Amino acid sequence: GPVRTSAPPRTAAARMLQNPLRRLFRGAEQMGSAVSGQPTRNGVDEQYPWLFRGRLWFRPALLPTPPAGALPDGVRALGLLGWTVGGVVALQYDTSPVGPYLEYVSMGAIVSKRGALGQWGSRLYVSNGAAERACIDVWGVPATEARIQFDEDGDSLRVDLPPTPGRVPEVRLSGWEMTRSSVAGAPTRGGLPVLWTPTLKALWAPFVPLPAGESPPLNLHDLRLSANGLRLHLCGQASSDELGMPLPVGLSVDGLVIEISERRAEGL
């Protein structure tokens, strides 16, 4: 009959080396991705290949409703008497597909498309070139590298320096220590589904009641949001052209987990 061959049995030493070597090669691959600026697929769920961990602060503000030309076809800003709700979102990522970095988003308006409600980010800034390249090349997010500083000290969370025009914009916040509300060992809860259109820098409620129209679709991803610490803050600040009329209450989220899916076949 035919002669069957088999691999020689692994020795105990080989078995002991296998898992560490796998981890070593995986770590080298991720390091190479980080050095090259290409984001690592670091998700723990194959349906969400990209994972971010950190904390955020959101403070709403009243802003003038943007003109129709500021948004793509099919997207309209929602407002009342010429005003809408925007604000600022500041994020500190301890873990991301390109390593730690800071992000600052100027939120421009509440928006609607196909009956879905969303929050539009008019400008998005990141603290290093690797994050900027990943945002643009991988997800199509129009991002700008900036000098961003979140100072831990401060009597309240506030924007000390909004983004300024220049070759490299600057952003500075204070009171960041107040966003650290997680308790050691606290469970992560949520798994909140959200829709994301990165080219528009907008987050949407996961309900799209109306069929597609004639306007070009926006690239669409699924997000899943979880956290283990939430805190409300009194954080009033004077009005300005850059910040609008800030409302005196903000929300911080600690132990934040953001998971991003591949792009959906059908857009919004």
Contacts in CASP RR format, 6 or more apart in sequence:
PFRMAT RR
TARGET T0000
AUTHOR 0000-0000-0000
METHOD contacts of the structure
MODEL  1
GPVRTSAPPRTAAARMLQNPLRRLFRGAEQMGSAVSGQPTRNGVDEQYPW
LFRGRLWFRPALLPTPPAGALPDGVRALGLLGWTVGGVVALQYDTSPVGP
YLEYVSMGAIVSKRGALGQWGSRLYVSNGAAERACIDVWGVPATEARIQF
DEDGDSLRVDLPPTPGRVPEVRLSGWEMTRSSVAGAPTRGGLPVLWTPTL
KALWAPFVPLPAGESPPLNLHDLRLSANGLRLHLCGQASSDELGMPLPVG
LSVDGLVIEISERRAEGL
10 18 0 8 1.000
29 40 0 8 1.000
30 40 0 8 1.000
30 42 0 8 1.000
32 38 0 8 1.000
33 39 0 8 1.000
33 40 0 8 1.000
33 97 0 8 1.000
34 40 0 8 1.000
34 98 0 8 1.000
34 99 0 8 1.000
34 130 0 8 1.000
37 98 0 8 1.000
37 130 0 8 1.000
37 133 0 8 1.000
37 134 0 8 1.000
38 134 0 8 1.000
38 138 0 8 1.000
39 50 0 8 1.000
39 96 0 8 1.000
39 97 0 8 1.000
39 98 0 8 1.000
39 134 0 8 1.000
39 138 0 8 1.000
40 97 0 8 1.000
40 98 0 8 1.000
41 49 0 8 1.000
41 50 0 8 1.000
41 97 0 8 1.000
42 49 0 8 1.000
42 50 0 8 1.000
42 51 0 8 1.000
42 95 0 8 1.000
42 96 0 8 1.000
42 97 0 8 1.000
43 49 0 8 1.000
43 50 0 8 1.000
43 51 0 8 1.000
43 259 0 8 1.000
44 51 0 8 1.000
45 259 0 8 1.000
47 222 0 8 1.000
47 261 0 8 1.000
48 222 0 8 1.000
48 224 0 8 1.000
48 259 0 8 1.000
48 260 0 8 1.000
48 261 0 8 1.000
49 260 0 8 1.000
49 261 0 8 1.000
49 262 0 8 1.000
50 97 0 8 1.000
50 259 0 8 1.000
50 260 0 8 1.000
51 95 0 8 1.000
51 96 0 8 1.000
51 97 0 8 1.000
51 257 0 8 1.000
51 258 0 8 1.000
51 259 0 8 1.000
51 260 0 8 1.000
52 93 0 8 1.000
52 95 0 8 1.000
52 96 0 8 1.000
52 97 0 8 1.000
52 256 0 8 1.000
52 257 0 8 1.000
52 258 0 8 1.000
52 259 0 8 1.000
52 260 0 8 1.000
53 93 0 8 1.000
53 94 0 8 1.000
53 95 0 8 1.000
53 96 0 8 1.000
53 255 0 8 1.000
53 256 0 8 1.000
53 257 0 8 1.000
53 258 0 8 1.000
54 91 0 8 1.000
54 92 0 8 1.000
54 93 0 8 1.000
54 94 0 8 1.000
54 95 0 8 1.000
54 254 0 8 1.000
54 255 0 8 1.000
54 256 0 8 1.000
54 257 0 8 1.000
55 91 0 8 1.000
55 92 0 8 1.000
55 179 0 8 1.000
55 180 0 8 1.000
55 252 0 8 1.000
55 253 0 8 1.000
55 254 0 8 1.000
55 255 0 8 1.000
55 256 0 8 1.000
56 89 0 8 1.000
56 90 0 8 1.000
56 91 0 8 1.000
56 92 0 8 1.000
56 179 0 8 1.000
56 252 0 8 1.000
56 253 0 8 1.000
56 256 0 8 1.000
57 88 0 8 1.000
57 89 0 8 1.000
57 90 0 8 1.000
57 157 0 8 1.000
57 173 0 8 1.000
57 176 0 8 1.000
57 179 0 8 1.000
57 233 0 8 1.000
57 250 0 8 1.000
57 251 0 8 1.000
57 252 0 8 1.000
57 253 0 8 1.000
58 87 0 8 1.000
58 88 0 8 1.000
58 89 0 8 1.000
58 250 0 8 1.000
58 251 0 8 1.000
58 252 0 8 1.000
58 253 0 8 1.000
59 87 0 8 1.000
59 88 0 8 1.000
59 157 0 8 1.000
59 235 0 8 1.000
59 236 0 8 1.000
59 237 0 8 1.000
59 246 0 8 1.000
59 247 0 8 1.000
59 249 0 8 1.000
59 250 0 8 1.000
59 251 0 8 1.000
60 85 0 8 1.000
60 86 0 8 1.000
60 87 0 8 1.000
60 107 0 8 1.000
60 246 0 8 1.000
60 247 0 8 1.000
60 249 0 8 1.000
60 250 0 8 1.000
61 85 0 8 1.000
61 86 0 8 1.000
61 87 0 8 1.000
61 88 0 8 1.000
61 107 0 8 1.000
61 243 0 8 1.000
61 244 0 8 1.000
61 245 0 8 1.000
61 246 0 8 1.000
61 247 0 8 1.000
62 83 0 8 1.000
62 84 0 8 1.000
62 85 0 8 1.000
62 86 0 8 1.000
62 244 0 8 1.000
62 245 0 8 1.000
62 247 0 8 1.000
63 83 0 8 1.000
63 84 0 8 1.000
63 85 0 8 1.000
63 86 0 8 1.000
63 87 0 8 1.000
63 108 0 8 1.000
63 109 0 8 1.000
63 244 0 8 1.000
63 245 0 8 1.000
64 82 0 8 1.000
64 83 0 8 1.000
64 84 0 8 1.000
65 77 0 8 1.000
65 78 0 8 1.000
65 79 0 8 1.000
65 82 0 8 1.000
65 83 0 8 1.000
65 84 0 8 1.000
65 109 0 8 1.000
66 77 0 8 1.000
66 84 0 8 1.000
66 108 0 8 1.000
66 109 0 8 1.000
66 122 0 8 1.000
68 76 0 8 1.000
68 77 0 8 1.000
70 77 0 8 1.000
70 122 0 8 1.000
71 77 0 8 1.000
71 111 0 8 1.000
71 120 0 8 1.000
71 200 0 8 1.000
72 200 0 8 1.000
72 215 0 8 1.000
72 216 0 8 1.000
72 218 0 8 1.000
73 215 0 8 1.000
73 216 0 8 1.000
74 113 0 8 1.000
74 213 0 8 1.000
74 215 0 8 1.000
75 111 0 8 1.000
75 112 0 8 1.000
75 113 0 8 1.000
75 120 0 8 1.000
75 200 0 8 1.000
75 202 0 8 1.000
75 215 0 8 1.000
75 218 0 8 1.000
76 111 0 8 1.000
76 112 0 8 1.000
76 113 0 8 1.000
77 84 0 8 1.000
77 109 0 8 1.000
77 110 0 8 1.000
77 111 0 8 1.000
77 120 0 8 1.000
78 84 0 8 1.000
78 109 0 8 1.000
78 110 0 8 1.000
78 111 0 8 1.000
78 112 0 8 1.000
78 117 0 8 1.000
79 109 0 8 1.000
79 110 0 8 1.000
84 108 0 8 1.000
84 109 0 8 1.000
84 110 0 8 1.000
85 109 0 8 1.000
85 110 0 8 1.000
86 107 0 8 1.000
86 108 0 8 1.000
86 109 0 8 1.000
86 110 0 8 1.000
86 119 0 8 1.000
87 106 0 8 1.000
87 107 0 8 1.000
87 108 0 8 1.000
87 243 0 8 1.000
87 244 0 8 1.000
87 246 0 8 1.000
88 104 0 8 1.000
88 105 0 8 1.000
88 106 0 8 1.000
88 107 0 8 1.000
88 159 0 8 1.000
88 243 0 8 1.000
89 103 0 8 1.000
89 104 0 8 1.000
89 105 0 8 1.000
89 107 0 8 1.000
90 102 0 8 1.000
90 103 0 8 1.000
90 104 0 8 1.000
90 105 0 8 1.000
90 150 0 8 1.000
90 173 0 8 1.000
91 102 0 8 1.000
91 103 0 8 1.000
91 104 0 8 1.000
91 105 0 8 1.000
91 256 0 8 1.000
92 100 0 8 1.000
92 102 0 8 1.000
92 103 0 8 1.000
92 150 0 8 1.000
92 176 0 8 1.000
92 179 0 8 1.000
93 99 0 8 1.000
93 100 0 8 1.000
93 101 0 8 1.000
93 102 0 8 1.000
93 103 0 8 1.000
94 100 0 8 1.000
96 131 0 8 1.000
97 134 0 8 1.000
98 128 0 8 1.000
98 130 0 8 1.000
98 131 0 8 1.000
98 134 0 8 1.000
99 130 0 8 1.000
101 126 0 8 1.000
101 127 0 8 1.000
101 128 0 8 1.000
101 130 0 8 1.000
101 131 0 8 1.000
102 126 0 8 1.000
102 127 0 8 1.000
102 148 0 8 1.000
102 149 0 8 1.000
102 150 0 8 1.000
103 124 0 8 1.000
103 125 0 8 1.000
103 126 0 8 1.000
103 127 0 8 1.000
103 131 0 8 1.000
103 148 0 8 1.000
104 124 0 8 1.000
104 125 0 8 1.000
104 146 0 8 1.000
104 148 0 8 1.000
104 163 0 8 1.000
104 171 0 8 1.000
104 173 0 8 1.000
105 121 0 8 1.000
105 123 0 8 1.000
105 124 0 8 1.000
105 125 0 8 1.000
105 201 0 8 1.000
106 121 0 8 1.000
106 122 0 8 1.000
106 123 0 8 1.000
106 124 0 8 1.000
106 162 0 8 1.000
106 163 0 8 1.000
106 242 0 8 1.000
107 119 0 8 1.000
107 120 0 8 1.000
107 121 0 8 1.000
107 122 0 8 1.000
108 119 0 8 1.000
108 120 0 8 1.000
108 121 0 8 1.000
108 122 0 8 1.000
109 119 0 8 1.000
109 120 0 8 1.000
109 122 0 8 1.000
110 117 0 8 1.000
110 118 0 8 1.000
110 119 0 8 1.000
110 120 0 8 1.000
111 117 0 8 1.000
111 118 0 8 1.000
111 119 0 8 1.000
111 120 0 8 1.000
111 202 0 8 1.000
112 118 0 8 1.000
113 204 0 8 1.000
113 215 0 8 1.000
113 218 0 8 1.000
113 268 0 8 1.000
114 208 0 8 1.000
114 209 0 8 1.000
114 210 0 8 1.000
114 211 0 8 1.000
114 212 0 8 1.000
114 213 0 8 1.000
114 268 0 8 1.000
115 208 0 8 1.000
115 209 0 8 1.000
115 210 0 8 1.000
116 195 0 8 1.000
116 204 0 8 1.000
116 205 0 8 1.000
116 207 0 8 1.000
116 208 0 8 1.000
116 209 0 8 1.000
116 268 0 8 1.000
117 204 0 8 1.000
117 205 0 8 1.000
118 202 0 8 1.000
118 203 0 8 1.000
118 204 0 8 1.000
118 205 0 8 1.000
119 202 0 8 1.000
119 203 0 8 1.000
120 200 0 8 1.000
120 201 0 8 1.000
120 202 0 8 1.000
121 200 0 8 1.000
121 201 0 8 1.000
121 202 0 8 1.000
122 201 0 8 1.000
123 144 0 8 1.000
123 163 0 8 1.000
123 201 0 8 1.000
124 135 0 8 1.000
124 141 0 8 1.000
124 142 0 8 1.000
124 143 0 8 1.000
124 144 0 8 1.000
124 201 0 8 1.000
125 143 0 8 1.000
125 144 0 8 1.000
125 145 0 8 1.000
125 146 0 8 1.000
125 148 0 8 1.000
125 163 0 8 1.000
125 169 0 8 1.000
125 171 0 8 1.000
126 132 0 8 1.000
126 135 0 8 1.000
126 143 0 8 1.000
126 144 0 8 1.000
126 145 0 8 1.000
126 146 0 8 1.000
126 148 0 8 1.000
127 145 0 8 1.000
127 146 0 8 1.000
127 147 0 8 1.000
127 148 0 8 1.000
128 145 0 8 1.000
129 145 0 8 1.000
131 143 0 8 1.000
131 145 0 8 1.000
132 143 0 8 1.000
132 144 0 8 1.000
132 145 0 8 1.000
135 141 0 8 1.000
135 142 0 8 1.000
135 143 0 8 1.000
135 198 0 8 1.000
136 142 0 8 1.000
136 143 0 8 1.000
139 198 0 8 1.000
139 221 0 8 1.000
139 260 0 8 1.000
140 198 0 8 1.000
140 199 0 8 1.000
140 219 0 8 1.000
141 198 0 8 1.000
141 199 0 8 1.000
141 201 0 8 1.000
142 199 0 8 1.000
142 201 0 8 1.000
144 169 0 8 1.000
145 168 0 8 1.000
146 163 0 8 1.000
146 168 0 8 1.000
146 169 0 8 1.000
146 170 0 8 1.000
146 171 0 8 1.000
147 168 0 8 1.000
147 169 0 8 1.000
147 170 0 8 1.000
147 171 0 8 1.000
148 170 0 8 1.000
148 171 0 8 1.000
148 172 0 8 1.000
149 171 0 8 1.000
149 172 0 8 1.000
149 173 0 8 1.000
150 172 0 8 1.000
150 173 0 8 1.000
150 174 0 8 1.000
150 176 0 8 1.000
151 160 0 8 1.000
151 172 0 8 1.000
151 173 0 8 1.000
151 174 0 8 1.000
151 175 0 8 1.000
151 176 0 8 1.000
152 175 0 8 1.000
152 176 0 8 1.000
152 177 0 8 1.000
153 174 0 8 1.000
153 175 0 8 1.000
153 177 0 8 1.000
154 174 0 8 1.000
154 175 0 8 1.000
154 177 0 8 1.000
155 175 0 8 1.000
156 175 0 8 1.000
156 178 0 8 1.000
156 233 0 8 1.000
156 234 0 8 1.000
156 235 0 8 1.000
156 236 0 8 1.000
157 173 0 8 1.000
157 174 0 8 1.000
157 175 0 8 1.000
157 176 0 8 1.000
157 178 0 8 1.000
157 179 0 8 1.000
157 233 0 8 1.000
157 235 0 8 1.000
157 250 0 8 1.000
157 252 0 8 1.000
158 173 0 8 1.000
158 174 0 8 1.000
158 175 0 8 1.000
158 235 0 8 1.000
158 236 0 8 1.000
158 237 0 8 1.000
159 171 0 8 1.000
159 172 0 8 1.000
159 173 0 8 1.000
159 237 0 8 1.000
159 243 0 8 1.000
160 172 0 8 1.000
160 173 0 8 1.000
160 174 0 8 1.000
161 170 0 8 1.000
161 171 0 8 1.000
161 172 0 8 1.000
162 171 0 8 1.000
162 240 0 8 1.000
162 242 0 8 1.000
162 243 0 8 1.000
163 169 0 8 1.000
163 170 0 8 1.000
163 171 0 8 1.000
163 242 0 8 1.000
164 170 0 8 1.000
178 231 0 8 1.000
178 233 0 8 1.000
178 252 0 8 1.000
179 231 0 8 1.000
179 252 0 8 1.000
179 253 0 8 1.000
179 254 0 8 1.000
180 254 0 8 1.000
181 229 0 8 1.000
181 230 0 8 1.000
181 231 0 8 1.000
181 252 0 8 1.000
181 254 0 8 1.000
182 228 0 8 1.000
182 229 0 8 1.000
182 254 0 8 1.000
182 255 0 8 1.000
183 228 0 8 1.000
183 229 0 8 1.000
185 228 0 8 1.000
186 228 0 8 1.000
186 229 0 8 1.000
187 228 0 8 1.000
188 226 0 8 1.000
188 227 0 8 1.000
188 228 0 8 1.000
188 255 0 8 1.000
188 257 0 8 1.000
189 226 0 8 1.000
189 227 0 8 1.000
189 228 0 8 1.000
190 225 0 8 1.000
190 226 0 8 1.000
190 227 0 8 1.000
191 224 0 8 1.000
191 225 0 8 1.000
191 226 0 8 1.000
192 224 0 8 1.000
192 225 0 8 1.000
192 226 0 8 1.000
193 206 0 8 1.000
193 222 0 8 1.000
193 223 0 8 1.000
193 224 0 8 1.000
194 203 0 8 1.000
194 204 0 8 1.000
194 205 0 8 1.000
194 206 0 8 1.000
194 222 0 8 1.000
194 223 0 8 1.000
194 224 0 8 1.000
194 225 0 8 1.000
195 203 0 8 1.000
195 204 0 8 1.000
195 205 0 8 1.000
195 206 0 8 1.000
195 208 0 8 1.000
195 220 0 8 1.000
195 221 0 8 1.000
195 222 0 8 1.000
195 223 0 8 1.000
195 268 0 8 1.000
196 202 0 8 1.000
196 203 0 8 1.000
196 204 0 8 1.000
196 220 0 8 1.000
196 221 0 8 1.000
196 222 0 8 1.000
196 223 0 8 1.000
196 260 0 8 1.000
197 204 0 8 1.000
197 218 0 8 1.000
197 219 0 8 1.000
197 220 0 8 1.000
197 221 0 8 1.000
197 267 0 8 1.000
197 268 0 8 1.000
198 219 0 8 1.000
198 221 0 8 1.000
199 218 0 8 1.000
199 219 0 8 1.000
200 218 0 8 1.000
203 223 0 8 1.000
204 268 0 8 1.000
206 222 0 8 1.000
208 268 0 8 1.000
212 266 0 8 1.000
212 267 0 8 1.000
217 266 0 8 1.000
217 267 0 8 1.000
217 268 0 8 1.000
218 267 0 8 1.000
218 268 0 8 1.000
219 263 0 8 1.000
219 267 0 8 1.000
220 263 0 8 1.000
220 264 0 8 1.000
220 266 0 8 1.000
220 267 0 8 1.000
220 268 0 8 1.000
221 260 0 8 1.000
221 261 0 8 1.000
221 262 0 8 1.000
221 263 0 8 1.000
221 264 0 8 1.000
222 260 0 8 1.000
222 261 0 8 1.000
222 264 0 8 1.000
223 258 0 8 1.000
223 259 0 8 1.000
223 260 0 8 1.000
223 261 0 8 1.000
224 257 0 8 1.000
224 258 0 8 1.000
224 259 0 8 1.000
224 261 0 8 1.000
225 256 0 8 1.000
225 257 0 8 1.000
225 258 0 8 1.000
225 259 0 8 1.000
226 256 0 8 1.000
226 257 0 8 1.000
226 259 0 8 1.000
227 253 0 8 1.000
227 254 0 8 1.000
227 255 0 8 1.000
227 256 0 8 1.000
227 257 0 8 1.000
228 254 0 8 1.000
228 255 0 8 1.000
229 253 0 8 1.000
229 254 0 8 1.000
229 255 0 8 1.000
230 251 0 8 1.000
230 252 0 8 1.000
230 253 0 8 1.000
230 254 0 8 1.000
231 251 0 8 1.000
231 252 0 8 1.000
231 254 0 8 1.000
232 249 0 8 1.000
232 250 0 8 1.000
232 251 0 8 1.000
233 249 0 8 1.000
233 250 0 8 1.000
233 251 0 8 1.000
233 252 0 8 1.000
234 248 0 8 1.000
234 249 0 8 1.000
235 246 0 8 1.000
235 248 0 8 1.000
235 249 0 8 1.000
235 250 0 8 1.000
236 246 0 8 1.000
236 247 0 8 1.000
236 248 0 8 1.000
236 249 0 8 1.000
237 243 0 8 1.000
237 246 0 8 1.000
238 246 0 8 1.000
239 245 0 8 1.000
239 246 0 8 1.000
END
